[in-house]
């Protein structure tokens, strides 16, 4: 069963880091399979044709993650 795998980065929101090989950990809005775009955090090759494993979040999930991160005490 081969599903049509398609994606479109509809908006680049920012880069968190870049590896020596040029791959970048990015937060983007990505439409997977023609569906509505969601927030997506993953590593991308420089040409954005290859990607690593990542996580896709709804707006509500991203807000929850933001609240969780804001509550962390990173000085520990």
N, C-alpha and C positions, 0 to 999 in steps of 0.2 A: 504494500500500500504506500504509494509515493504521493505525499501531499505537495502541492505547489508551495515552495518555500520562497517567500518574498518579504522584503523589508524596505522601509524608506525612513531615513533620518529626516524628520520634518523640521527639527530645530535643535541646534547645538547649544547646550546650556553651560558647559564648562569642562575643563580638563583638570583632573585631580593630580595626575602624575604621568610621567613618560619613562619607558624602559630604554635601556641602551640600544635595543633593537628597533626603536622607533614606535613601538606599540604604546598607545595612550589609554589610560583609564579615564573614561568620559561619562558625564551625565548628559543624556540627550532625550529628546522626545522621539520615539520610534513607533512607526506603524508596522505591525507584523501581519502579513497576509491580507493587507488591505483594510484591517480593522482600525478603529480609532487609535490615535497615538497615545502611548503611555510613557511615563518616566522610565528610563532605562539606564542602568549603571553597569558597564562592562568595559573590557579592553578591546580596542580596535586596532587593526593594522593601519599603517599610514594612509593607504588608499581606501579605507573603509569597506573593502571587499571581503575581508576575513575578520572574524570576531572571536573572542574568548567567551567562556561561560560568564553569565551575569545574572542580574535580577531586574525584573520589570515590575513597576509599582503603579498603582492607581494614585490619583491625587490624594485621596484619603489616607492611603498607606504611607505616602511620602510625608504628609503632615504629621502622622503618628511617629514616623522615624525622626523627623526634625525635632519634635517635642522630646522624644527619648534622648536624642543627642544633646539637646540643650540642657537636660537635667543631669547629664553625666558630669562627674567631677574628674576632669582629666589630669589633675595635679596628683592623683594617687599613684 
